[in-house]
Structure formats: C-alpha cells, structure tokens
Amino acid sequence: MAEHKHGEMDVSVQEKTFAGFINWVTRASIGIIIFLVLLAMING
C-alpha cells in the first residue's frame, strides 16, 4: 500500500462540487423565504 502524504490529493473537483452545492442551497433558501413572505402577505 502506498504511503499517504497529507495535502497531495487534487481536490479541485470536490471544491467545485461543494461550491455548487452551497450556491444551490443559498438560492433555494432565498426562494423559500420569498415564497413564505408572499404567502403571509396574501393570507395576511
């Protein structure tokens, strides 16, 4: 088995995936908040 050396793995794909996930969660959260505010205003 090869020796593991800390910090040698290329994590660029994982970083792009995580950035995309955070972007998606942020947009979904903003959308849900806007929806709830509009719903409260309509039913208010």
Helices and strands as residue ranges (DSSP letters): H 12-43
